[in-house]
C-alpha cells in the first residue's frame, strides 16, 4: 500500500472518458494501493474535488466538456 503523510492512502483522481482506458487503469492503480476516484468529465471532476482535494490527478487531455489544462488551472 502506498501511504502519504499521516498514513492515509494516496488519493488519486482519474479523469478519463474512454472506458476502455479507464477501467484497466483504475484496477491497476487500485492494485498498487491508490484510493482511486474516477470522473468521465470535467464537471464530475470538479464535483469530486469539492469533497476533498486528491493528492494526485491523472487526466486525459481532451475531454467531452473541455481540456484538462483548464481544469488544472
C-alpha positions as CSV (number, residue, x, y, z in Angstrom):
1,X,0.0,0.0,0.0
2,X,1.2,3.5,-0.8
3,X,0.6,5.8,2.0
4,X,1.0,9.6,2.1
5,X,1.6,11.7,5.1
6,X,-0.3,10.8,8.2
7,X,-0.7,7.2,7.0
8,X,-3.6,7.9,4.6
9,X,-3.9,6.1,1.4
10,X,-2.8,8.2,-1.6
11,X,-6.0,9.7,-3.0
12,X,-5.9,9.7,-6.8
13,X,-8.4,11.3,-9.2
14,X,-8.5,9.7,-12.6
15,X,-10.3,11.8,-15.3
16,X,-10.9,9.8,-18.4
17,X,-14.0,9.5,-20.7
18,X,-12.9,6.3,-22.5
19,X,-14.0,3.2,-20.5
20,X,-11.5,1.0,-22.4
21,X,-8.7,3.1,-20.9
22,X,-10.4,4.0,-17.6
23,X,-11.3,0.6,-16.3
24,X,-8.0,-1.3,-16.6
25,X,-6.1,1.8,-15.4
26,X,-8.4,2.1,-12.4
27,X,-7.9,-1.6,-11.5
28,X,-4.1,-1.3,-11.9
29,X,-3.8,1.8,-9.7
30,X,-6.1,0.3,-7.0
31,X,-3.9,-2.9,-7.0
32,X,-0.9,-0.6,-6.4
33,X,-2.5,0.8,-3.3
34,X,-4.1,4.0,-4.6
35,X,-7.6,5.1,-3.5
36,X,-9.0,5.9,-6.9
37,X,-11.9,8.1,-7.7
38,X,-13.0,8.4,-11.4
39,X,-14.6,11.1,-13.4
40,X,-15.6,10.9,-17.1
41,X,-16.0,14.7,-17.4
42,X,-14.5,17.9,-16.0
43,X,-17.9,18.7,-14.4
44,X,-17.8,15.4,-12.4
45,X,-14.1,16.0,-11.6
46,X,-14.9,19.5,-10.2
47,X,-17.7,17.9,-8.1
48,X,-15.4,15.3,-6.7
49,X,-12.9,17.9,-5.7
50,X,-15.5,19.8,-3.7
51,X,-15.5,16.8,-1.3
52,X,-11.7,16.9,-0.8
53,X,-8.7,17.5,-2.9
54,X,-6.9,14.4,-4.3
55,X,-3.2,14.1,-3.8
56,X,-2.7,13.1,-7.4
57,X,-4.7,13.9,-10.6
58,X,-4.2,11.8,-13.7
59,X,-6.2,13.1,-16.6
60,X,-6.9,12.6,-20.3
61,X,-6.1,15.9,-22.0
62,X,-9.1,16.1,-24.3
63,X,-12.5,15.5,-22.5
64,X,-16.1,16.0,-23.7
65,X,-16.6,19.2,-21.8
66,X,-13.1,20.8,-22.1
67,X,-9.4,20.5,-21.7
68,X,-7.7,19.0,-18.7
69,X,-5.3,22.0,-18.8
70,X,-8.2,24.3,-17.9
71,X,-9.1,22.0,-15.0
72,X,-5.6,22.1,-13.6
73,X,-5.5,25.9,-13.6
